[in-house]
Amino acid sequence: RTLVEWVAFCLIHNVCATVEPILLSYGVALRWWELDHLVLDDKEALDCCMKVCEYLRKHTKDGKEVFSLRSAAAEKATLDLAYEISTKGNCRRTILALRERDKEAAKERESRYWVEVERKKDLARKLRNSIGDLVEEERDLERDIGRASDKRSKRSLGEQLDNVRYRLGICRCELKEAEKAPPPLFHNLPSIDRHAYEVLFFLHSPASFSALSEMSFAAQELLLPSPWKQPKDPLAPDFFPGSGWNIESAIRLPASTLTWEDLYSYHGQYHRGHLDGPTISKVFLRDTVHEKPGHVGPPAVDDVRVGNSGIWYPDPISRQMGWENSGDCINPFVPLQKNWLILTHTEQLSEELSKGSQSMQWAMPLLEGDVTRSRGNWAFALQHCKPKGLTKQQYLSLGSLRSFPLQQNRKLCCFLQCGLLPLNLLDVHVLVRQAMYQVGEIQVDAENDEQCVPFWKTDLVEETFMSDLLGETERLYNKIRNTPRDHRSVLILGELCAFLADFDGRFHGLRIRFAEVAKAWVDELQGKITAAEPRHAAGLRAKQRMFCLYIVSSFASGPMEAESCALVLEALVIFENGAIFEDKTEFDADIERLLIVAHNVLGGRIQDMIGAIMKTPCVLTHAVRKAVDGLSGHVIWIQSRGDKTLPCSERSICFEAAVGKDLYHINILTGVVLFNGKPPRGLPASIRSHPLFKRTFGHNINFDVVEPADAPGVYRTSNMVRGRFFYYFSLHDKDTRLCVLEEDTEEEEEEGRTVELLDGVNPSNWGKELPVRLRELYSHWLSRGKMVVVLRGINFRDRGVHFVFKKHLIGFVGNKVPENLRSQPWTSA
């Protein structure tokens, strides 16, 4: 994921630089040398990583990186870029128009504000005059009331006084409101043009720059230790550094007190979005100290004047970048200990070498700093913690394999030669992969300063070393190819050969040979599964499926030719069709783990497989035969449900073929095979529970069967039993009579190729004249073509012919077969 996001960053940066060349005068936020912790099991991915480093190095400018919170200079560079693009870039007309529109709107708002101020001032003056007149009138009326002698006059003057006082109260209330200053005017952009352009760029940036800003933070976040809190491992050696950390407080930024988006939307004219699309960025400008004031200017309207008004510009609000990640505002550019990152990208041991105080997890990472000086002595210092399953030499070898980075590959070759790596241990596989696949230190090529090279992989491009490593791997191949007990060695060695095949083509043939070893074991187990008792078949079938995944893992990289594609497809089909619900086995955990690896391999090689299939379609025919026998001759395969306007490599991953009335489908990603729209499946319970089936085939046996299109209701075994016989099952007479046919595909005579199982449960229906012993102790098979009844053992696996009855004019005449001839085909009798 880290490499993919960094590649995406480079692509987006290139698009932005094409749209706005101004960007090229600034640097990128990502540092090209910080991908050394990646573990890549594919040379193509490694080459891609180097291209990313070369691109980033080319566009690195110290102190001028944009969309970064690494330093104050980086933030300033980002704002400088925003100003330059807003005033000189291709989108300047739009942003300048936005600024001018905002200025006009601000000018109009200020004009309305001052009109309101003058109106309130004038109103206040008029109200004060009115109040003065009313006060004087009130005094006159009070004096007149005091002088009045009759009650009628006093009543009339009193009513006038009440009216004056009422009007006086209203005027005073109106004056109180008129003397208040109008509501303050809050502008949504700074008064300084440069600052306003910087804000407008973030609020209305092109979608490509919005994606670039977000990808800068997202890609850098992947370099943070995960999880953010990691307690110290109590079982880790005292001198093992960095096994615990807590970076949450270091990377978390102060909460925002105000964002420019909120300010800009105050007057209701801002709608989230960008100039050329609806993309919304998580990167924004904000302030963590200042807030929008509640009131601005003097409270009294008479005090409002130019220089002391209620007009406010957000000039004090800072323009700091922020980035939201799942609701948290964090700074992924905070400098942290590199060893924390290395430890979080180091795979954990989980099997033999990870138990308690004997755990060898300390041997996995190759840390930075002063600790590397003593790294080579750790294995010697911890000899008392040696796991019981290792010898002293094996322990020291595993503990020192990663002591010094430039010696890793040479030590691996040496330890393989001396047999010091117990390759049957899964944790040893993990250690070897970490040593072989980690990118390591990235340097500039001494011969071409525009290229970056993985310094730790120097040995892999030297012919002498690769020849030595090839020789040792071939020696191990010759040693273990006939020893299935060392099957885990085939897994890791085949995987390494697949990786090394891209560096040296000589390893390509060797990885195919390792895959063929696993294929030979798969075929050998198929014979054992056929002959095994049901209670033993589950373990054998699980082991066979595990070996199928060994084959797939051997083709993680390297060329995918027809031979390789055939091995992978056949392994997938066998694996898929061997997945039936049975008891748990000791291989289930390995299968679950290897299945994840296989999905990763297939996801990366599917286009190569389609290309190989287009050149050699017959590989599909051979693969389908592993699930459904009987497919022969030239078969025409086409891609299913694919858009024919697209290249073949971009169409469907399913292929189909029509042979007669039957239709075959295969999914090359999963290995699923369909025959007439249905996968091979077990016999129905109605057949397996029939007394004749139980008598002949047993109580616990089942067959994978298919339904031929020209024989509905008939179930044929999908694969030939013992590589030779097909069985056909069908129910008749309201499911009371079971018909079983056996077809011998190697029988040359057509008339004797198929025999029918007679009812041995109720033999009196057809064999009243047979002695009881012959009726009850044998199974009875009728050849209608030759009119012959063959008596074999009751179980279908017992193929020895004991008696042969041939029809003559007088009826069936039987002969006992001598014991030395019972294994011969009955047609030769």
N, C-alpha and C positions, 0 to 999 in steps of 0.2 A: 504494500500500500504506500509506503514512504516513497519508493522509486516512482510509482505511477503518479503520485501527486507532484513530485518534483519535475517529472516530465511535463505534466500539465502546466505547471508554472512556466517552464521554458517556452512552451508553445504559445501560451497566452501572452507572455512578454514579447515574443517575436511578432505576434499580431499587433499588439499595442505599438511597438516600435515602427511597424510598417505604417500604421494609421497616423501616428504622431512621432516623427523622427526626433522631436525634442527629447523624448525619453532616453535616447542613446547617450545623452550628455550626463545622465545620472546613473547610479549603480543599482544593482539588484539587492534585495534584502537577504537572500540566502547565501551562505558561504560554501564555496565549492568543495572544500576539503572536509566537510562535516558528514559525509556519507560513508566514512570508513568503517562504521559499525555494522553496516548492512551485511546480511548473510544471503548470498545469491547462488542458487544451485544451477545456473544456466549461463553459459558464456554470452549468449545473446543479451541477457539481462545485464551482465557485467559490462559488455561493450556499451550498452545503452547508458549505464551509470557513468561511464567515462565520457560519453558525449554530453551528458548533462553537466558534468564537472567542467568540461571544456567550454561549454556555452556560458556557464555562470562565471568562470574565470575571465572570459573575454569581456563580460559586462560588469565586472567588479570594479567599483571606484570607492576607495576608502573615504568615509566621511560624507558621501553623497548618496548612500543607499536610500531608496524611497520605500514607503509603506513599511516602515520598520520603527520599533520602539527601542532599538538597541542603544541609542544615545540621543542627546539633545540635538547633535548635528544631523542625525538621520531624520528627526522630526522636522527640523528646519528645511532640509533638502526636500522633503515631501511637500511642504507648503510652497517652497520655491517652484517646484514642478507644477503644482496646481495653478499658481499665478501665471507661469509662462504659457501653459496650455490654454488657460482662459483668455489670455491676451494675444498670443501669437500662434496658437495651434489651429487645427482645422475646424474646431468647434467654437472658435472665438466669436464668430458672428452671433451664434445663439446665446452664448453666455453674456456677451456684451449687451445684447438686446434685453436679456433678463435683468441685467444691472440697470440699464436705462429705464426699463419699465418700472423697476423698483424705485428708482430715484423719482420718477414722475409721480408714482403712487405716494411716496413719502412727502413730496412737495405738496401734493393735493391734500394729504392728511394734515400737514402743518398749516396749510392755508385755512382749512376748515377749523383747525384748532384756534388760530388767532382770531378768526371771525367770531368764534364762540366766546373767546376771551373779551373782545370788544363789546359783544352783545351783552355779556353779563356785567361788564363795567358800566355800560350805559344804563342798563336796567337798574343797577344798584343806585346810580345817581338819581334816576327818576323816582325810585322808591324812597330814597332818603328825603327828597323834596316833598313827596306826597306825605310821608310820615310827619315832616315838619309842619305842613299845613294842617294835618289832622290833629296834631298835638295842640297847635294854637287854637283851632276850632274847639277842641275839648276844653281848654281853659276858659274860653269865652262862654261856653254853655254852662260850665260849672258856676261861673260868676253870675250868669243870668238866672240860674236856678236859685241861687242864694238871695237874689233881689226880688224874685217873684213873690206876690202876696196871696194869690188865690191858688186853689188846688188844681184847677184845670190847666192853668199856665205851667205849673210845676210838672204836671203829668206830661204835657206836650213836650216841654224842654227835656224831660227825663228820657222820653222815647228817642228824641234826636241824639242825646248823649250816648245812649246805648248803641245806636246805629254807628256813630263815629267811632266809638271804642271797638266795635266789631270790625269795622273797616281798618282801623289801626292795627288790630291783631293780625289780620290777613296780610297787610303790608309788611309788618315786621317779620312774619314767617317767610314771605316771598323774598325779603331783603336778606334773611339768613341764608337762604338757598342761593340767591344771586351773588352773595359775597364769597361763596365757596369757589375755589378754582375748579375749572373743568377737569374731567378725568385725565390723568396723564397720558401722553402719547408715547407708546412703546414702538420703536422701529425694530424691524426684524433682521437688518443687516448692519454691519459696522459703517460708520461714516467715512472711514478711510477706504478708498477704492481697492487697494491691494488686498486688504483683509477681506473685503466683501467678495472679491474674485476667488480667493482661497476657499471661502465657505461655499460659494456657488458651485465650484468644481466638485466638491464632495456631495452636494445636494443634487446636482444634475449632471454627474459625470457620465461619459459614454459607458455602455454596458461592458465593453472590453476592459476598461480601466477599473471598473467596479469589480470584475472578476479577478483582475490582477491583484488588487489590494487585498481581497479576501483570501486568495490563494497564497499570498505571501505569508499571512498569519497562519493559515491552515497547514501549509507545508512545514513551517517552522515548529508548529505545535507538536508534530510527529517526532521531533527530537527531544521532547520532554520525557523524563522518566514516567513510566506508567506502571502501576497507579501512582498518584501524587504522594501518597503516604505508604511507606513500607517499613514495618518494624524490623529491628535487627534480628538476624537469624541467631538464636541462642546456641546452635550447634556449629556455627561457623568458627574457624580458627581465630584466635585473638588477633593475629597479624593480618587477617583478611579484611581489607578496607571496604568502606562504602556499602556494607550489606544492609544498612537501614538509612532512611531519609524521610524528610517531610518538606516538600517544596511548595505547599499550598500557600503559605503566607508570603513566600518570596515572589510568586508569579501573580498573585491576585492584586488587581489595581483598586485604588479607592473608588467608592461608588460615585456615579455621576450626580452632580447637583443640578446640572442643566445641560441639555444637548441643543445643538444648533438646529436640529430638525424641529424640536419643540418651538424654538424661537421663531423660525421661519414660517411655521404653520399658524402663528398667532392670528394673522389677519385672514386666514382661511384660503390663501391662494396656492398653497403648496400641496401637491399630490405626489405621494411616493412613487419614484420611478426615475428613469434616466432619459437622456436625449434620444437614444436610438433603440430603446427597448424597455421592457418591464422589469429588468433585473434589479434586485434589491440587495444591497451590500450590507454585511454586518460590520463593516468598518465605517466609523462616523467620527465627527468632531464633537468635543464636549468640554465641560469645565468641571473640576472637582472641588472648587473653593467658592466661587461666586454663585449667587442666585439672582434670579430676576427680582428686582425690588418691588415691594408692594405699593409704594407711593413715591412720586418724584415731584419736585418743585414746591413752592410755597403753598400753604393751605388756603390763603385768601387771594381772590382774583385781583385785588388792587395791587398786590405785590408781584404779580406775574408780569415780567418784562423780558426783553431779549437779554440773555445771559443768566436769567434766573427764572426759567420757565419749566413747565412740566413735560418737556420733550426729552426722551431718553434714547440714546443710541447704545447698543450692546458692545461698545468698545472695550469695557473692562473684562468682558468674558473672554477667557483664553480659548485657543483653538488646539486642544490636545486630541490626539488620535485615541480611539478606543475600539475594542473588538469584542463582540459578544460571542461566547461559546456556551451553548446550553444554559443561557441565563447568567453566566458568570463573565465578568469583564477581567480578562487576564492579559499578561504580557509574556508571550512565549519566547521573547528575545532576552529574557533575564539570564545572565551568565550563571551556569550551574556546574557542578562537578561532572566532568565527562564520564567518569567511571560509573556514575548512576545510570547514564544512558546505556553504556556497554552492558551493564548487568541486566537491565530490563530487556535487552535484545539478545540475551544469551539463553539458549534453550535449557530447560531444567531437566536434570536426570530424574528418572522416575522408576527405574527398575533395580537391577542388582547393585548398582554403585551409589544409591541414594538413601541408604538406610541408616538413620540415627547418626551416631558419632563417626561411623565409617563412610559417611557420604563424601564423594569426591567432586562435589559441585565446584569446589575451589579451583579445580583443574580446568574448568570450562572457559572462563573469560580470560582475555589477555588485556590487562588493565594498563592505564597510563600512569605516568609519574614515577616517583622514587620507588614505588613498590616493585617495579620491574627489575630492579637491581638484585633483589633477593628471590625473584620468582623461581629460578632454577633450583633453589635449595628447599622449596616447600615439601616436595615429595620425600626427601631425606628426613626433614624435621617431623613429618607426620607418619613415620613408618608404623608407629604404634596404633594408627587408625586404619591400617590396611584391611580392606574387605576380605572375608575368609575365602572367597572363591578365587582370589588372585594369588599368584606366586609373587615373590619379592621382586623379581625382574619385571614381571608384567605391571606391577603396581608402580615401580619407578618409571617405567616406560610411559604409562598413561599419565602419570603426574608431571612428566617433563615434556610431553609432546608439544605443548603450547608455551614452553618457557620463553623461547625467543622467536619472534615472528618470522625471521628470514630462514630459520632452520626447520620450520614445521613440515614442509613437504619432504625435505631430505630425511628427517627423522621418521616420517611415515614410511618412506621406502625402506629405510634401514630396519625398522621394527617389523615390517612385513617379511623381509628377508630372514630375520632371526626368529620369526614366529612369536613375537612378544606381544602381539595384539590379539586377545581372545575375541575374535570376530563373531562368535556365537552369542555374545552379550549385547543386548540392544543399547545399553548405555554407552558401550564402546562405539557403536554406530553414531550416536549423537555427538560424541567427542570428535570422531573423525570428520563428520560433516562440518562441525563448527570450524575445525582447523582448515579444511579444504575450501569451504565456501565463503568464509568471511572476506569481505573486500580488503580490509586493512588499509594501511597508509597509502594515500593517493599523492603521487608526485608528478611533476612536469617532466615529460620525456627529454632526456639529455640531447637527443639528436633533432628533435622537433619541438620547439618550445610552445607550439600551439596544441600539442596533444598531451593528454593526461594518461597515466598508466598506473595500474595497481602494483605497488612496489613489492608486496608480499607474493605476488604471482610471477615473479621473475623467473623462477625455475621452470615454470610450465611452458615457457617459450624457448627453452634451451634443449636442443635435440639430444645431447648426451644424457641429461637427467631423465628426459621422457623415455628414452630407450631403456635405461635401467629400470624405471618404474614399470614399463611395459613388460620387461622380462620377468620381474617379480610377480606381476599380476598373472601372467601366463603360467608361471610355475604353480601358483596357487590354484589356478583353474584346473590344471592337470591333476592336482592333488585331491580336490574336493568334488570333481564332477561325478564320481561314482560313490560318493559318501553322503547320502541324503541326511544323515544325522547332523551334518555341518551346513544345513540349508540356509541358515541365517548369514553365513559368509557369502553365499551367492547373492543375497539381497544387497548387501553393502558394496560388494565388489562390482556387481552389475551397475549399480547406481553411479559409482565413481567412474567406471568406464564410459558411461553415457555422458558424464560431465567432461571428461578428458577428451572425448572423441572430437569435440569442437576445437580443441587445441592441437591435437595430433590425430589425423585420420586413421592411424593404425589401431587406435582403441575402438573404432567402430566395429570392426570384425570381431573383436574380443567381446564386446558387450552383447553381440548377437549370439556368440557361443555360450555366454552365461545364460542368456534367455532360453537357448535351446536346451541347456541342462535342466532348467526348471520345467520346460515343456516335456522333456523325457520323463521327469518325475510325475507330471500331470497324467501322461498317457499310462504310465505304469500303475498309478493309483486307480485309473479308470477300470482296469482289469480286476484289481482287488475289490473295488466297490461292487462290481457285477457279481462276483463270487462270494461276497461277504454276507454274513448273517445280518439281519436288520439292526440288531443292537450294536454291531460294530461299524455299520456303514456310515453313521453320522460323523464319527471322528475322521474316517478316511475322506469323506466328502468335504469336511471343513478344511482338512489339510490340503486337499486338491485345490480348493478355492484360494487358499493362502498362496500356493505356488503360482496360481494364475496372476495374482497381484504382483508377485515377484517379477513376472515377465513384463507387465506394464511399466513398473518402476524402472526397468532397464532402458527405457526409451524416453526419458525425461528431456533429453536434448540430442543433438546430433542429427544426421540425415535420416529421413523416414522413407526408405525405399519399399518396394513391393514385398520383399522378404520380411522386413521389419513390420510392415503394416499387417501382413498375414499372421504373424505371431501374436500381435496385440489383439487383433480381432478375434482370433480363435480363443485366446485366453479370456477375453471379455464374455464371449458367448458361453463358454464352459462355466465361468464364474456365475453368470446370471442364472443359468439353468440349473446350477447346483444349489441355488438358494431355496431350500424348502424348510418348513418348520419341523425342527427336530430338537432333541435334547441339547443342552449346552455342552460345549467341548472346550478343551484347553487352548484351542486356537482362535476362539471368538474375539478375544482382546486384540490379538495381532491383526485379525482381519479388519476389525473396526478402525484400527490405526492406519493400516495400509490402504484402506479404501479412501481415506482422505488424501493420501499421497497420490493414489491413482486418479482421483478426480482432478487434482491439480495438474498432473501430467497430461491427461486427456484434454483438459481445457486449453492447454498451451499448444497441443500438437494436432488438434482437430483439422485445421486447414491443411497441414502437411499430409494427414491421412486421406483427406478427400482428394488431394492431388495425386497420391499414389494409387488410389482406387480408380481414378479416371484413366490412368495409364494401364492398369492391370485389373480389370473388373473381376477376374476370376477369383481374387482373394475373398470376395464376398461369398462366392459359391462354397469355397472350402470352409469358411467360417460358419455358414448356415448349416452345413452338414454336421457340425458338432451338436446342434440342437435337434435337427430334423434330418434323418437319413433318407436316402432315396433321390436326392437332387443330383442329376447327372447330365452329361452332355453340355452343349454350349448354352449358357443362360445369359439373357440380355437384362442388365440391371439399369434402372433409371432412378434419378433422385425424385423423392416424393414431395408433392405440394410445394415445390420451390418456384420462385419467380424466375421464369426463363430468361428474363432480360438481364439478370445478375450473372456475374461470373460463377462458374461451378463451385468455387471454393466458398462462396457466400450464400449458397442455397441451403436447402434442408440437410440435416444430418441423417435423414432416413432414406433408405434405398428400397426399391421394390422390384419384383420380377414375377412374370406370369409364366407358368409351366403347365401346359394343358389347361385343365379347369382349376388348378390350384394357384394360389397367390401367396408369395413369400414377401415378408418385410423384415428389415433389420435396421436397428438404430446403432450406429457405429460409436456413439458416445457411451451408451449404457450396456450394449450387448444384448438387448431384448430382441428376440426373434418371434415373429408372428407367422402362423400358418393358417391361411384363410381367415385372417383377422383375429386369431386367437393364439395365445402363447401355449406351448406344450404344458400340459397339466396332468395331474394325477387322474386315475380311473375314478368314475363315480362310485359312491358308497354302495349303490345297488348291485354293482358288479362284484366289488370286493367282498361283499357279504354273502354272495351266492355260495351255496355248499360246494358246487363243483370247482369254483375258483379257489376256495379255501383248501380243498383236497389236493389240488394240483400245484398251486402256487404258494400256499401258506397263508397264515392269518395276518401277518404284519407287512407283507410285501406290497409294493405299489410300483406302477410304471408311469413314466411321462408319456402321454399319448397325444395324438392329434386326430382331427376328423377330416379325412379326404373329402374333397368337394363332390366327387362322383359317388360317394357312399355315405349318405347321411345316416347318423345313428350308429355308425361303426367307428370304433376307436382303434387306431393303429399305434403301436409303440413308435415314439418319435425317433428313437435310436435303435439300431440293430442290437439285439441281445447277443453277447459274446462276439460282436462284430460280424454276425452272419444271419441271424434269424429275426424276422418281423413277426409280431403277434397281433392278431385282430380279434377284438372283443365286441360282441353285440348281444342284446337281449331280445327275446321273441316270446310270443304267446303271453302277452300281458306281464312281461318281465319274469316269467317263471322258468324259461329255458334259456340257458347261456350257451352261446355259440362261440367257440374259440378256434381260430385258424392259426397255423404255424407255417410261415413261408421261409424256405431255405434259399437264400439268394445265391448260393454257390452251386446249387443243383442244376446240372446242365439239361436234364430231361424236364420238359415243361409239365408232363403229366404227373411227375413225382415231386414237383416243387412244393406243393401245398398239401398239408394234412389237417384233418379236422379232429378235434378232441371229442370223443364219445363220452356219454354220461356215465361216469364211473360211480356216481352216488346211487343211481338206480339202474344198474346194468341189466336187470331182468327185462327192461323194455326192449332191448335189442340183442342181449347175449344170454338167453335162457339156456342154450346148449353148452355154454362155457362152464368148466368146473368152478366151484366156489373159489378155489385158491387163485385161479387166473382172473376172476372177476374182482377180487378184493385186494390183491397184492400188487396190481399193476395199473398203469394208466393206458388208455386205448386210443390209438390215433388211426383215423381212416383216410386213406388216399382214394378219393373218388375217381381220379383219373386212371389209376391202375387197379382199383378195386382190391386194395390190400389193407389189412388191419395189422398195425404194429403195436406190440406190447412192450412198453418201457417201464422204468421205475415210476412210482407214483409222483414224486416231485419232478417238476419240469427240468430241473438241473441235471437229473439222472438220465442221460441220453443213451445209456446202454440198451441195445435191442435184445430182448429175451426170447420173444416168440414173434413169428411172422405168419399171418394167415392170408392165403391167396384164394380168390374165388375161382372155383371150377364149375363144371356142369352140375356136379352133385352137391355143390355148396362150397363153404369155406373149408379149406384144408390147411391145418397148422403144422409148423415145424419149429422145434426148439433150436435156437441159435447157439452154437458152441461158445464157450466162455471166451476163447481167444479171438472170436470174430465179433463180439458184441459192440465193440467200438467202431466197427465199420458202418458206413451208410447203409440203411436198410434197402436202398434201391439196388445195391449190388448183390442182395440175397437171391 
